[in-house]
Amino acid sequence: MQEEIINRVTNSTLKTFDLEEIYPEGKRILFDVKDWLFQELILKEKDFRASVKNHDWSQYKDSFVAITCSADAIIPSWAFMLVAAEVIPFANKVVIGNLELLETVIYQELIGFLDLRDYTNKPVIIKGCAEKPIPNSAYAFLIEKLQPTAKSIMFGEACSTVPLYKAKK
């Protein structure tokens, strides 16, 4: 007689957390101010302000925007702030930096607001292998948030995990 196969993972208190599940949908845009510089090198205030004023900011509605300058130019902080002031009313999130910083800030805010009561005193697996651009820092934010409550934290898949943390008894 064959013995019944029991799925111990399904029957355990093990909880899996997938950072892709909280990934906010929306276009990610890298807004480069270099095109508004004289010879992509010098910021002329009058011309720069005119470019900002005449730009159609509504195209960034519901987007996530990182403002940067890819040219090797010295840009005063107020110039980035001027662009940010115009795009903020339309965008979901705006940062001054690159797309990785944008994703980092998005995840830092999302994880900060998570209610993790369901993970209290439970072994937790943080799922790996993401299709979406999840920054490494998001994993650190999640561990920081889970550590005070989780019984243990592992990384990977239920069939193959790497132990990261175990609460002291």
Residue pairs with C-beta under 8 A, 6 or more apart in sequence:
9 158
9 159
12 123
13 122
13 123
14 122
14 123
14 124
14 125
14 158
15 118
15 119
15 122
15 123
15 124
15 125
16 124
16 125
16 126
16 127
16 158
17 119
17 124
17 125
17 126
17 127
17 142
17 146
18 127
19 107
19 126
19 127
19 130
19 134
19 138
19 139
19 142
20 127
20 130
20 131
20 132
20 134
22 107
22 110
22 111
22 114
23 132
23 134
24 64
24 92
24 106
24 110
26 62
26 63
26 64
26 92
27 62
27 63
27 64
28 63
28 64
28 66
28 99
28 102
28 103
28 133
29 60
29 63
29 64
29 65
29 66
30 65
30 66
30 68
30 98
30 99
31 60
31 65
31 66
31 67
31 68
31 83
31 87
32 68
32 69
32 70
33 48
33 67
33 68
33 69
33 75
33 79
33 80
33 83
34 40
34 69
34 70
34 71
34 73
36 43
36 47
36 48
36 51
36 52
37 43
37 44
37 48
37 69
37 71
37 73
37 75
38 44
38 47
40 71
40 73
41 71
41 72
41 73
42 73
43 73
43 75
43 76
43 79
48 79
48 82
49 82
52 82
52 83
52 86
55 86
57 86
57 87
57 89
57 90
58 90
59 90
60 87
60 90
60 91
61 90
61 91
62 90
62 91
62 92
63 90
63 91
63 92
64 91
64 92
64 93
64 94
64 102
64 106
65 87
65 91
65 93
65 94
65 95
65 102
66 94
66 95
66 96
66 97
66 98
66 99
66 101
66 102
67 80
67 83
67 84
67 87
67 94
67 95
67 96
67 97
68 96
68 97
68 98
69 75
69 80
80 96
81 96
84 94
84 96
87 94
88 94
93 102
93 105
93 106
93 109
95 101
95 102
95 105
99 133
100 133
100 135
103 133
103 134
103 135
103 138
104 135
104 137
104 138
107 134
107 135
107 137
107 138
107 141
108 137
108 138
108 141
111 138
111 141
111 142
111 145
112 141
112 145
114 145
116 145
116 146
116 149
116 150
117 149
119 146
119 149
119 150
120 149
120 150
121 149
121 150
121 151
122 150
122 151
123 150
123 151
123 152
123 153
123 154
124 146
124 150
124 151
124 152
124 153
124 154
125 153
125 154
125 155
125 156
125 157
125 158
125 161
126 139
126 142
126 143
126 146
126 153
126 154
126 155
126 164
127 156
127 157
128 155
128 156
128 157
129 157
139 155
143 153
143 164
143 165
146 153
147 153
147 165
150 165
150 167
151 166
151 167
152 163
152 165
152 166
152 167
153 163
153 164
153 165
153 166
154 161
154 162
154 163
154 164
155 161
155 162
155 164
156 162
